[in-house]
Amino acid sequence: MRLTLDRFLGLTLITMAALLAVHSYATNVTVSSVTYQNQYGLTFGVTSAFTAIDQGFSNITSTQSASVQPCVWVTGTTCNTALTVKHLQYSVALKLKTPPSLLTTYTVTIHWSQVGGPSVLMGQLTVSVSALALAGQQMTFNFDTGGNTISSPMSISVNVA
């Protein structure tokens, strides 16, 4: 005795099997995204008056004395810690979003940690911003790292208050 199926039931079973196969395939396909990371982790804690812009590391080509503190906010200028030739410097630019209503002094503090070690102070600079400053003006702050190499992994914390 042969088991026979009518056409409707056969097409229904084939359609259901196809739908289950497609559903099974679609639910088992995983999509992953690649996340690119820099050599260091960077955290900004910046007062709402500024936007911080990471300028990265560069070689110091000439020894310079530290800027007189507090630095005066003048767009396009730099404020730096003492810089020693053949060391590396870390630079961050601050872009003014909202000028203060009175003369205000801000402190830029950089902490860093290398190879998972404790966080240490890289440097601290102060800047006085007058009520005459304009939104969109930008100033650069340079910090001597104290050496000529960087160990990875590392993290940097930039705070402006």
C-alpha positions as CSV (number, residue, x, y, z in Angstrom):
1,M,0.0,0.0,0.0
2,R,1.4,3.4,-1.0
3,L,0.9,6.6,0.9
4,T,-0.2,9.4,-1.5
5,L,-0.5,13.0,-0.7
6,D,-2.7,15.4,-2.6
7,R,-1.0,18.3,-4.4
8,F,-2.2,21.0,-2.0
9,L,-0.8,19.2,1.0
10,G,2.5,18.5,-0.8
11,L,3.0,22.1,-1.8
12,T,2.1,23.3,1.6
13,L,4.7,21.0,3.2
14,I,7.4,22.1,0.7
15,T,6.6,25.8,1.3
16,M,6.7,25.4,5.0
17,A,10.0,23.5,4.8
18,A,11.4,26.3,2.6
19,L,10.2,29.0,5.0
20,L,11.7,27.2,8.0
21,A,15.0,26.8,6.1
22,V,15.1,30.5,5.3
23,H,14.1,31.5,8.8
24,S,16.7,29.1,10.3
25,Y,19.5,30.5,8.0
26,A,18.5,34.1,8.7
27,T,18.5,33.7,12.5
28,N,21.9,31.9,12.6
29,V,23.8,34.5,10.5
30,T,25.7,36.8,12.8
31,V,26.8,40.3,11.8
32,S,29.8,41.7,13.5
33,S,31.3,45.1,13.2
34,V,35.0,45.9,13.5
35,T,35.9,48.6,16.1
36,Y,39.1,50.5,15.4
37,Q,40.9,51.9,18.5
38,N,43.8,54.3,18.8
39,Q,47.0,53.4,20.5
40,Y,45.7,55.0,23.6
41,G,42.4,55.5,25.3
42,L,41.3,59.1,25.7
43,T,38.8,60.6,28.1
44,F,37.7,64.3,28.1
45,G,36.1,66.0,31.1
46,V,35.7,69.5,29.7
47,T,33.7,72.4,31.0
48,S,30.8,73.3,28.6
49,A,32.6,76.5,27.6
50,F,35.1,74.5,25.4
51,T,35.4,71.7,22.9
52,A,38.6,69.6,23.3
53,I,40.4,68.4,20.2
54,D,43.1,65.7,20.6
55,Q,46.2,66.7,18.7
56,G,48.2,63.5,19.6
57,F,51.9,63.0,20.2
58,S,54.9,64.6,18.5
59,N,58.6,64.9,18.9
60,I,60.0,68.0,20.7
61,T,62.5,69.5,18.4
62,S,63.7,72.4,20.6
63,T,63.9,73.0,24.4
64,Q,61.4,75.6,25.6
65,S,60.7,77.1,29.0
66,A,57.2,76.7,30.4
67,S,54.7,79.4,29.6
68,V,54.0,82.0,32.3
69,Q,51.0,81.0,34.2
70,P,48.2,81.7,33.7
71,C,48.5,81.9,29.9
72,V,46.4,84.6,28.3
73,W,43.8,83.3,25.9
74,V,44.9,84.4,22.4
75,T,43.5,82.5,19.5
76,G,46.2,80.6,17.5
77,T,48.8,80.6,20.3
78,T,50.2,77.8,22.5
79,C,50.6,77.3,26.2
80,N,53.1,74.7,27.3
81,T,54.8,73.0,30.1
82,A,58.6,73.0,30.0
83,L,59.5,71.1,26.8
84,T,62.8,69.1,26.5
85,V,64.3,68.3,23.2
86,K,64.1,64.6,22.2
87,H,61.1,64.0,24.5
88,L,57.6,63.5,23.2
89,Q,54.8,66.1,23.8
90,Y,51.1,65.5,24.0
91,S,49.0,68.4,22.5
92,V,45.3,69.2,23.0
93,A,43.5,72.2,21.5
94,L,40.6,73.9,23.2
95,K,38.0,75.6,21.0
96,L,35.9,78.2,22.8
97,K,32.2,77.6,22.5
98,T,30.9,80.2,25.0
99,P,33.0,83.2,26.1
100,P,32.8,83.9,29.9
101,S,30.9,87.0,31.1
102,L,33.8,87.9,33.4
103,L,37.6,87.2,33.3
104,T,37.8,83.4,34.1
105,T,40.8,81.2,34.7
106,Y,40.5,77.6,33.6
107,T,42.9,74.7,34.5
108,V,43.9,72.1,31.9
109,T,45.1,68.9,33.6
110,I,46.4,65.8,31.9
111,H,46.8,62.4,33.6
112,W,48.0,59.3,31.9
113,S,48.6,55.6,32.6
114,Q,50.9,53.3,30.7
115,V,50.8,49.5,30.6
116,G,47.9,49.4,33.0
117,G,49.9,51.2,35.7
118,P,48.6,53.9,38.0
119,S,47.4,57.2,36.6
120,V,50.1,59.9,37.0
121,L,50.0,63.6,36.3
122,M,51.6,64.5,33.0
123,G,51.1,68.2,33.5
124,Q,48.8,71.1,34.4
125,L,48.4,74.5,32.7
126,T,46.1,77.5,33.5
127,V,44.6,79.9,31.0
128,S,42.7,83.2,31.6
129,V,39.9,83.9,29.2
130,S,38.4,87.4,29.1
131,A,34.9,88.4,28.2
132,L,36.3,89.8,25.0
133,A,37.1,86.3,23.6
134,L,35.0,85.1,20.8
135,A,33.3,81.8,20.2
136,G,35.2,79.6,17.7
137,Q,38.6,80.8,18.9
138,Q,41.2,78.0,19.5
139,M,44.3,77.7,21.5
140,T,46.8,74.7,21.8
141,F,48.2,73.3,25.1
142,N,51.4,71.2,24.9
143,F,52.6,68.8,27.7
144,D,56.0,67.2,27.9
145,T,55.6,63.4,28.5
146,G,58.9,63.2,30.3
147,G,60.5,60.7,28.0
148,N,61.0,59.7,24.4
149,T,58.9,56.5,24.3
150,I,55.3,55.4,25.0
151,S,54.3,52.1,26.3
152,S,51.1,50.5,25.2
153,P,48.4,50.1,26.3
154,M,47.9,53.5,27.7
155,S,45.1,56.0,28.6
156,I,44.9,59.7,28.8
157,S,42.5,61.8,30.8
158,V,42.1,65.5,29.8
159,N,40.2,67.7,32.3
160,V,39.4,71.4,31.9
161,A,37.7,73.1,34.8
